[in-house]
Amino acid sequence: MSFFAASISVTVAVLCLIAAGLLRTVGRRKAPRLTTLLVLAGVVGIVGTPVGGWLRTAVGWADSSLSTIIGRYTGATAVGLIGLVTAAVVGFDLFHKSINNRTLACAAVVPVAGVSIPGTAGAIVMGAVGAVASAFGALGSFLF
């Protein structure tokens, strides 16, 4: 990825997060589904930056620390389970139109923890996250 493409990606991510914050506060929560998708797309864009590298390192450390305890009982990775639960919460809340701060927090966690979801469930979650991010990225690139 060229420097120009990377800078557009980060800029679109930050703009998505700013727009989500403005919709949530100043916009008096008028478009909660759009706010959730903006948070999701913004965090996906941030994951590609050095800050995202730090987040991935922290998630890897937490996964290796917790997997010995949780993996003994469930046979799965700890962060994978967290990613699966947060993805389910976001999907459930979007479907039932019951979006609150918990939904936005889970939307921020899904791109970081979703990479650790094993198997087909992980591929489905990351495919959906990637589709949302690429849609907002294409729109942002078009605007630039």
matplotlib code that plots the C-alpha trace (Angstrom):
import matplotlib.pyplot as plt

x = [0.0, 1.4, 1.8, -1.0, -3.4, -2.5, -3.0, -6.4, -7.3, -6.3, -8.0, -11.3, -11.0, -10.6, -13.4, -15.7, -14.9, -15.5, -18.8, -19.9, -19.0, -20.9, -23.9, -24.0, -23.6, -24.6, -27.0, -29.0, -28.7, -30.7, -29.0, -27.9, -27.3, -25.1, -23.2, -22.5, -21.3, -19.1, -17.5, -16.8, -15.3, -13.3, -11.7, -10.9, -9.0, -7.1, -6.1, -3.9, -1.8, 1.0, -1.6, -3.3, 0.0, 0.0, -3.6, -2.8, 0.2, -1.9, -4.6, -2.0, -0.6, -4.1, -5.0, -1.8, -2.3, -6.0, -6.0, -4.4, -7.2, -10.2, -8.9, -8.6, -12.4, -13.7, -11.0, -11.1, -9.0, -10.1, -10.0, -11.8, -14.7, -14.7, -14.7, -17.6, -19.7, -19.1, -20.0, -23.2, -24.1, -23.5, -25.6, -28.4, -28.6, -28.5, -31.3, -33.5, -32.7, -31.7, -28.4, -26.8, -23.3, -22.7, -23.3, -20.8, -18.2, -18.7, -18.4, -15.1, -13.8, -15.0, -12.3, -9.5, -10.7, -12.5, -9.2, -8.8, -12.2, -11.3, -12.9, -15.9, -17.4, -14.2, -14.3, -17.9, -17.4, -14.3, -16.0, -18.8, -16.5, -14.4, -17.4, -18.5, -15.0, -14.5, -17.8, -16.9, -13.3, -14.6, -16.9, -14.1, -11.7, -14.3, -14.7, -10.9]
y = [0.0, 3.4, 6.2, 8.1, 5.2, 4.6, 8.3, 8.3, 5.1, 6.7, 10.0, 8.2, 6.2, 9.3, 11.1, 8.1, 8.2, 12.0, 11.7, 8.9, 11.0, 14.0, 11.9, 10.4, 13.7, 16.7, 14.8, 13.6, 10.0, 10.4, 7.7, 4.9, 2.2, 4.6, 5.6, 1.9, 1.3, 4.5, 3.3, -0.1, 1.4, 3.9, 1.2, -1.0, 1.9, 2.6, -1.1, -0.5, 2.1, 1.8, 2.2, -0.8, -2.7, -1.9, -3.1, -6.3, -6.9, -6.3, -8.6, -11.3, -11.0, -11.1, -14.1, -16.1, -15.2, -16.1, -19.0, -21.3, -20.8, -20.5, -23.0, -25.7, -25.5, -24.5, -25.5, -22.1, -18.9, -16.3, -13.3, -15.4, -16.0, -12.3, -11.4, -13.8, -12.4, -8.8, -9.6, -11.3, -8.3, -5.9, -8.0, -8.5, -4.8, -3.7, -6.2, -5.2, -1.4, -1.3, 0.5, 2.0, 2.6, -1.1, -1.6, 1.1, -0.3, -3.8, -2.4, -0.9, -4.2, -6.5, -5.5, -6.0, -9.2, -10.6, -11.7, -14.3, -16.0, -19.5, -21.3, -20.3, -18.0, -15.9, -15.8, -14.7, -12.0, -10.6, -10.7, -8.6, -6.2, -5.9, -5.2, -2.4, -0.9, -1.2, 0.5, 3.5, 3.4, 3.5, 6.4, 8.3, 7.6, 8.9, 12.1, 12.7]
z = [0.0, -1.0, 1.4, -0.3, 0.0, 3.6, 4.5, 2.9, 4.8, 8.1, 7.3, 6.4, 9.6, 11.7, 9.9, 10.5, 14.2, 14.4, 12.5, 14.8, 17.9, 16.5, 15.6, 19.1, 20.9, 18.9, 16.6, 19.5, 18.5, 15.4, 13.3, 15.7, 13.0, 10.9, 14.1, 14.8, 11.3, 11.4, 14.6, 13.1, 9.9, 11.9, 14.1, 11.1, 9.5, 12.8, 13.0, 9.9, 11.7, 14.2, 16.9, 15.5, 15.7, 19.4, 19.8, 17.9, 20.2, 23.3, 22.0, 21.3, 24.8, 26.4, 24.2, 25.2, 28.9, 29.0, 26.6, 29.1, 31.6, 29.2, 26.6, 29.2, 29.7, 26.3, 23.8, 22.2, 22.4, 24.9, 22.5, 19.9, 22.3, 23.2, 19.5, 18.8, 21.7, 20.7, 17.1, 18.2, 20.4, 17.5, 15.2, 17.7, 18.6, 14.9, 14.1, 17.0, 16.7, 20.4, 20.0, 23.0, 24.4, 24.8, 21.1, 20.2, 22.5, 21.0, 17.5, 18.5, 19.8, 16.9, 14.4, 16.9, 18.6, 15.5, 14.0, 16.7, 16.1, 14.7, 11.8, 9.7, 12.3, 12.2, 8.4, 8.4, 11.1, 9.4, 6.0, 7.3, 9.0, 5.8, 3.7, 5.9, 6.0, 2.3, 1.6, 3.7, 2.4, -1.2, -0.4, 1.3, -1.5, -4.0, -2.0, -2.0]

ax = plt.figure().add_subplot(projection="3d")
ax.plot(x, y, z, "-o")
ax.set_aspect("equal")
plt.show()
